[in-house]
């Protein structure tokens, strides 16, 4: 009799028991989930142009891991690298607007690998407050910039890739439009005080009307709802097919050691990210990178915010692929 009674109640008991076990597994207070939740801090040094998308990624990832605090420091990519190499500041992840900054300033001493995850291109930004806003276009922008009273600027080439890329665009414009002396004429019309540490600082100057035009990445222009001039692919540094033309632009930058310089050749915009060798929170940092480089995670956010991601992301050699954390290998392909 008792056995029949239990059998009769099984259809009711089993679903309830199943729901109870599922809630135990999902609950952060139980031992089942503690090992999967990430805690502590993850420190990210990032290019200023990644501020908006990384803020959204941070919010989404922290929601899944309430015990984790992602701390981001935005600066020019070269400045970010120097915080690691020169100042020895603790850092888990470095995300650069130019992957060659990681190659040249961090590998092999401070990082082992470098994943290329997105591209971008340069545009000339302005607002309704800008002078000649009703006249400027893709064919006459360089004439407008040299007009008396027009205030324009770019970021610091020695600190920020957008800075040296802006200068490269001006050099390429002289060749593309076949206007000898155009580059120097443009540089002469831009006083040194119009050079700012990082490109996103120029956004505020545009929005307040203190600057008429500024060179930015297209993604930054989209994210801040700025008006902008699209330039031909041959000079906007956004199309790898024109790398042979881009390399005609050369900018001299400060070297690794004080008093030294290096020459940077033009190349299409490619972003890179790495895990620092002595990362304080390696486990959590690796997990964040798995989210950031996932087509349904961080890469989807980049795409929504006007920055084309590489899907899959890229590393140049099989040797570099082999030393990636296992969770990242499935998100990356080998492509030079």
Backbone torsions as a table, in degrees:
resi	resn	phi	psi	omega
1	UNK	NA	-45.7	-178.9
2	UNK	-63.9	-39.6	-179.4
3	UNK	-63.6	-42.3	179.0
4	UNK	-63.9	-35.8	-179.6
5	UNK	-64.8	-41.4	179.4
6	UNK	-65.4	-43.9	180.0
7	UNK	-60.7	-36.2	-178.6
8	UNK	-64.7	-32.9	-177.0
9	UNK	-90.8	-7.2	-178.2
10	UNK	-57.7	-43.0	178.7
11	UNK	-58.9	-24.3	179.2
12	UNK	-87.8	-41.1	-174.8
13	UNK	-70.7	-42.3	-173.4
14	UNK	-60.0	-47.5	177.9
15	UNK	-60.7	-38.2	178.9
16	UNK	-65.1	-43.2	179.7
17	UNK	-63.9	-39.8	178.9
18	UNK	-62.4	-45.4	178.2
19	UNK	-62.3	-38.9	-179.5
20	UNK	-64.0	-45.2	179.7
21	UNK	-65.3	-38.9	178.1
22	UNK	-62.9	-39.2	-179.9
23	UNK	-68.2	-35.1	176.7
24	UNK	-63.1	-42.5	-179.3
25	UNK	-66.5	-33.2	-176.9
26	UNK	-85.6	-20.8	-173.3
27	UNK	-74.2	126.1	-179.1
28	UNK	-63.1	-20.4	-177.2
29	UNK	-80.1	-13.3	-175.8
30	UNK	-92.6	162.5	-179.9
31	UNK	-69.7	-20.6	-177.6
32	UNK	-61.7	-39.9	-170.7
33	UNK	-99.5	-12.3	-172.9
34	UNK	-58.8	-37.8	-176.9
35	UNK	-68.3	-26.9	-177.3
36	UNK	-84.9	-25.8	-178.9
37	UNK	-75.7	140.6	-179.9
38	UNK	-99.3	144.1	-178.4
39	UNK	-133.2	174.1	178.5
40	UNK	88.9	-155.5	-178.2
41	UNK	-118.8	146.4	169.4
42	UNK	-122.0	119.2	-176.9
43	UNK	-98.9	122.8	-179.2
44	UNK	-119.3	121.6	169.6
45	UNK	-94.3	123.4	-170.4
46	UNK	-136.0	151.7	173.0
47	UNK	-61.6	143.3	-179.8
48	UNK	-58.6	-31.6	-178.5
49	UNK	-70.1	-10.4	178.0
50	UNK	-97.5	4.0	-173.2
51	UNK	-58.1	-50.1	-175.2
52	UNK	-67.7	-50.9	179.1
53	UNK	-64.8	-37.2	179.4
54	UNK	-68.8	-30.4	176.0
55	UNK	-63.1	-39.8	179.0
56	UNK	-70.3	-39.9	177.0
57	UNK	-63.0	-43.0	179.1
58	UNK	-57.6	-48.0	-178.4
59	UNK	-61.0	-44.4	-179.2
60	UNK	-66.6	-41.3	-176.8
61	UNK	-73.1	-40.1	178.0
62	UNK	-65.9	-29.0	177.5
63	UNK	-64.0	-32.4	178.3
64	UNK	-81.4	-21.7	-177.7
65	UNK	-132.8	80.5	-174.5
66	UNK	-59.1	-22.3	-179.8
67	UNK	-87.4	3.3	-176.4
68	UNK	-105.5	139.6	177.4
69	UNK	-123.1	111.3	177.6
70	UNK	-89.9	121.6	-178.4
71	UNK	-111.1	118.6	-177.7
72	UNK	-110.9	136.0	174.1
73	UNK	-119.8	115.0	-178.4
74	UNK	-94.9	135.6	177.0
75	UNK	-164.4	175.9	171.4
76	UNK	-60.0	144.8	-173.7
77	UNK	-60.0	-38.4	178.1
78	UNK	-67.1	-36.3	176.6
79	UNK	-66.3	-39.6	176.7
80	UNK	-58.4	-45.1	-179.0
81	UNK	-63.0	-37.8	-179.4
82	UNK	-69.8	-28.4	175.1
83	UNK	-60.7	-33.2	-179.7
84	UNK	-82.5	-49.6	-173.4
85	UNK	-78.5	-39.5	-175.7
86	UNK	-96.2	-45.4	-175.9
87	UNK	-90.3	-11.5	178.8
88	UNK	56.4	37.4	179.4
89	UNK	-75.5	141.9	178.4
90	UNK	-61.0	136.3	-178.1
91	UNK	-157.7	140.5	176.5
92	UNK	-97.8	-47.5	-173.8
93	UNK	-129.7	138.1	173.1
94	UNK	-119.9	121.8	178.8
95	UNK	-116.1	116.4	-171.7
96	UNK	-111.8	143.9	175.6
97	UNK	-73.6	-13.1	176.1
98	UNK	-134.3	113.6	-176.4
99	UNK	-61.1	-25.3	-178.9
100	UNK	-69.7	-18.1	174.8
101	UNK	-64.5	-41.7	177.8
102	UNK	-66.5	-44.8	179.3
103	UNK	-59.9	-44.5	-172.4
104	UNK	-85.2	-27.1	-173.0
105	UNK	-113.4	-16.1	-175.8
106	UNK	-121.0	-33.4	180.0
107	UNK	-89.9	132.7	8.4
108	UNK	-100.0	-3.3	-171.0
109	UNK	-70.2	-39.2	-172.8
110	UNK	-113.0	-10.8	179.1
111	UNK	-152.0	154.8	-177.9
112	UNK	-102.4	-26.3	-173.0
113	UNK	-145.7	170.0	-173.2
114	UNK	-150.7	113.9	-179.2
115	UNK	-100.5	124.4	176.2
116	UNK	-86.5	124.4	-170.0
117	UNK	-125.1	-11.0	-177.8
118	UNK	-162.6	165.9	175.9
119	UNK	-125.5	-177.0	-179.4
120	UNK	-168.6	-178.5	172.5
121	UNK	-154.5	159.5	-177.6
122	UNK	-86.1	139.9	173.6
123	UNK	-135.6	160.9	176.9
124	UNK	-101.8	114.2	-173.8
125	UNK	-94.8	152.5	176.6
126	UNK	-159.5	176.8	177.5
127	UNK	-133.2	-179.2	177.3
128	UNK	-65.3	-19.0	-179.9
129	UNK	-82.1	-13.8	-174.9
130	UNK	-67.5	145.9	174.7
131	UNK	-66.5	141.9	178.3
132	UNK	61.5	25.4	-179.2
133	UNK	-61.8	-25.4	-178.9
134	UNK	-89.2	-0.5	-177.9
135	UNK	-117.9	-27.3	-173.7
136	UNK	-69.1	142.9	176.1
137	UNK	-154.1	-177.0	-176.2
138	UNK	-67.1	-14.9	-178.7
139	UNK	-97.8	-19.3	-175.2
140	UNK	-125.3	8.5	-173.9
141	UNK	-54.6	-39.2	-177.0
142	UNK	-69.6	-26.3	175.5
143	UNK	-74.0	-38.8	179.2
144	UNK	-64.3	-41.6	-177.3
145	UNK	-62.9	-26.6	-178.1
146	UNK	-94.2	2.5	178.2
147	UNK	-71.7	147.3	-179.6
148	UNK	-62.1	133.6	177.5
149	UNK	90.6	-12.3	179.2
150	UNK	-79.5	127.6	-177.8
151	UNK	-107.3	120.4	178.3
152	UNK	-141.5	160.7	-177.5
153	UNK	-160.0	-179.9	177.4
154	UNK	-151.5	173.6	-179.0
155	UNK	-83.4	170.6	-174.2
156	UNK	-71.9	117.2	-179.8
157	UNK	-58.5	-30.4	-178.0
158	UNK	-79.0	-12.6	-179.3
159	UNK	-114.2	-28.3	-167.0
160	UNK	-136.2	126.2	177.5
161	UNK	-55.2	-33.7	178.5
162	UNK	-62.4	-28.3	178.0
163	UNK	-68.1	-51.6	-179.5
164	UNK	-73.4	-26.5	175.1
165	UNK	-69.1	-34.5	176.6
166	UNK	-62.1	-43.8	178.4
167	UNK	-64.1	-38.6	178.1
168	UNK	-62.4	-40.3	178.4
169	UNK	-59.6	-41.2	179.6
170	UNK	-65.7	-39.3	177.5
171	UNK	-65.4	-42.8	-179.3
172	UNK	-67.9	-32.6	179.3
173	UNK	-60.6	-39.7	179.0
174	UNK	-59.2	-41.2	-179.5
175	UNK	-74.3	-41.8	-175.9
176	UNK	-66.7	-44.4	-178.5
177	UNK	-87.1	-4.0	179.6
178	UNK	55.8	53.8	-179.4
179	UNK	-122.6	86.4	-179.9
180	UNK	-54.0	133.2	178.4
181	UNK	86.9	-3.0	-177.2
182	UNK	-62.8	-42.8	-178.5
183	UNK	-57.4	-50.5	-178.2
184	UNK	-65.4	-36.2	178.0
185	UNK	-62.5	-40.9	178.2
186	UNK	-66.3	-47.0	179.8
187	UNK	-60.7	-38.9	179.4
188	UNK	-65.5	-25.2	-179.1
189	UNK	-86.9	-2.2	-179.0
190	UNK	-115.4	102.7	179.7
191	UNK	-65.8	155.9	-175.8
192	UNK	-61.4	-29.7	-179.6
193	UNK	-68.0	-11.1	177.4
194	UNK	-88.1	4.7	174.8
195	UNK	-96.2	121.7	-177.0
196	UNK	-113.4	155.5	-175.9
197	UNK	-54.0	-42.3	177.9
198	UNK	-139.8	155.2	-169.9
199	UNK	-62.5	-35.3	-176.3
200	UNK	-68.3	-18.7	176.5
201	UNK	-66.2	-26.0	-179.4
202	UNK	-71.7	-22.1	-179.4
203	UNK	-59.5	-46.0	-179.6
204	UNK	-62.0	-38.2	179.3
205	UNK	-65.7	-37.0	176.2
206	UNK	-66.5	-46.7	-174.8
207	UNK	-66.7	-28.5	179.1
208	UNK	-89.6	-5.9	179.9
209	UNK	85.1	8.2	179.4
210	UNK	-82.7	-9.1	176.0
211	UNK	-141.5	140.6	-178.8
212	UNK	-85.0	-42.1	-175.4
213	UNK	-140.8	147.3	177.5
214	UNK	-148.4	144.5	177.4
215	UNK	-83.9	126.9	-178.8
216	UNK	-141.1	167.4	168.4
217	UNK	-75.3	150.1	-179.3
218	UNK	-59.6	-37.9	179.8
219	UNK	-61.2	-39.5	179.0
220	UNK	-65.5	-41.1	178.8
221	UNK	-61.5	-43.2	179.6
222	UNK	-65.3	-46.1	-176.7
223	UNK	-64.4	-31.0	-178.4
224	UNK	-102.8	9.1	175.6
225	UNK	55.1	44.5	177.4
226	UNK	-92.4	152.8	170.2
227	UNK	-79.0	151.8	-179.7
228	UNK	-156.6	156.6	176.5
229	UNK	-98.1	123.5	173.7
230	UNK	-81.8	129.1	-179.3
231	UNK	-97.4	160.6	175.6
232	UNK	-58.8	146.8	-179.5
233	UNK	-55.5	-29.8	-176.6
234	UNK	-67.2	-16.8	179.6
235	UNK	-125.7	-6.0	-175.1
236	UNK	-87.1	-0.3	178.5
237	UNK	60.4	26.1	-177.5
238	UNK	-110.8	1.9	-175.8
239	UNK	-130.9	109.7	-176.2
240	UNK	-59.8	-19.5	178.9
241	UNK	-64.2	-19.2	-179.2
242	UNK	-105.7	20.8	-179.0
243	UNK	-58.8	-33.2	178.3
244	UNK	-65.3	-33.1	176.1
245	UNK	-77.2	-42.0	-178.5
246	UNK	-59.1	-35.5	-174.0
247	UNK	-69.6	-6.6	173.8
248	UNK	-70.1	-21.3	176.9
249	UNK	-84.2	130.3	-178.4
250	UNK	-134.9	129.5	179.8
251	UNK	-123.6	133.7	178.2
252	UNK	-88.1	128.0	-177.2
253	UNK	-125.4	162.7	175.2
254	UNK	-65.7	143.3	-178.8
255	UNK	-87.5	-173.7	-179.7
256	UNK	-63.7	-40.0	-178.0
257	UNK	-101.9	146.8	179.5
258	UNK	-55.1	135.8	177.9
259	UNK	88.4	-6.6	179.6
260	UNK	-103.2	160.0	178.7
261	UNK	-133.8	159.0	173.3
262	UNK	-131.7	158.8	177.0
263	UNK	-108.5	124.6	-177.6
264	UNK	-104.5	124.2	178.6
265	UNK	-93.2	150.9	179.4
266	UNK	-63.4	142.3	-179.8
267	UNK	-158.5	151.3	-179.9
268	UNK	-59.6	147.2	-176.7
269	UNK	-66.0	119.5	176.7
270	UNK	-139.3	125.6	-178.5
271	UNK	-89.0	147.4	179.3
272	UNK	-133.8	156.1	178.7
273	UNK	-142.1	147.1	180.0
274	UNK	-146.0	161.0	173.0
275	UNK	-100.2	125.8	-178.0
276	UNK	-71.8	141.2	-174.4
277	UNK	-53.4	-46.6	-178.0
278	UNK	-99.7	38.4	179.6
279	UNK	-53.8	125.9	-178.4
280	UNK	-63.9	-30.6	-178.3
281	UNK	-129.9	68.0	-173.0
282	UNK	-59.1	-43.5	-176.6
283	UNK	-61.3	-49.9	-178.6
284	UNK	-68.5	-37.8	179.7
285	UNK	-63.6	-41.5	178.3
286	UNK	-64.1	-40.4	178.4
287	UNK	-63.9	-40.0	178.0
288	UNK	-64.5	-40.3	178.8
289	UNK	-63.4	-35.8	176.8
290	UNK	-62.8	-36.0	176.4
291	UNK	-74.0	-44.9	-176.3
292	UNK	-61.2	-36.9	-174.3
293	UNK	-97.7	9.7	178.9
294	UNK	-86.1	132.8	179.3
295	UNK	-58.3	-25.7	178.6
296	UNK	-97.2	2.3	179.9
297	UNK	-116.1	-111.4	-176.2
298	UNK	-62.4	-37.8	-178.9
299	UNK	-65.6	-32.7	176.8
300	UNK	-65.3	-39.5	177.8
301	UNK	-64.3	-44.6	178.1
302	UNK	-56.6	-47.2	-178.6
303	UNK	-61.2	-42.2	179.3
304	UNK	-64.2	-25.4	-176.7
305	UNK	-101.6	21.1	171.4
306	UNK	86.3	14.2	179.5
307	UNK	-120.6	114.5	-176.9
308	UNK	-68.2	120.8	177.2
309	UNK	-87.6	161.6	169.5
310	UNK	-89.7	123.3	176.8
311	UNK	-127.0	110.3	-3.4
312	UNK	-74.7	169.4	175.5
313	UNK	-68.8	173.4	-169.4
314	UNK	-132.7	145.2	165.3
315	UNK	-129.6	154.8	-171.5
316	UNK	-81.0	-24.0	-173.1
317	UNK	-138.7	159.4	175.0
318	UNK	-65.2	-32.7	179.4
319	UNK	-63.4	-41.2	178.3
320	UNK	-70.3	-38.9	177.2
321	UNK	-56.7	-41.4	-175.1
322	UNK	-65.0	-26.2	-177.4
323	UNK	-97.1	1.4	175.9
324	UNK	-70.8	149.3	170.9
325	UNK	-55.4	144.8	-174.3
326	UNK	-54.2	-39.3	-178.0
327	UNK	-66.8	-20.1	180.0
328	UNK	-92.1	-24.4	-176.3
329	UNK	-59.7	-36.3	-178.1
330	UNK	-72.9	-10.8	-179.0
331	UNK	-100.7	3.0	-170.2
332	UNK	-129.6	146.9	172.1
333	UNK	-120.3	161.5	177.8
334	UNK	-90.6	117.3	179.4
335	UNK	-155.8	126.6	-178.4
336	UNK	-77.2	NA	NA
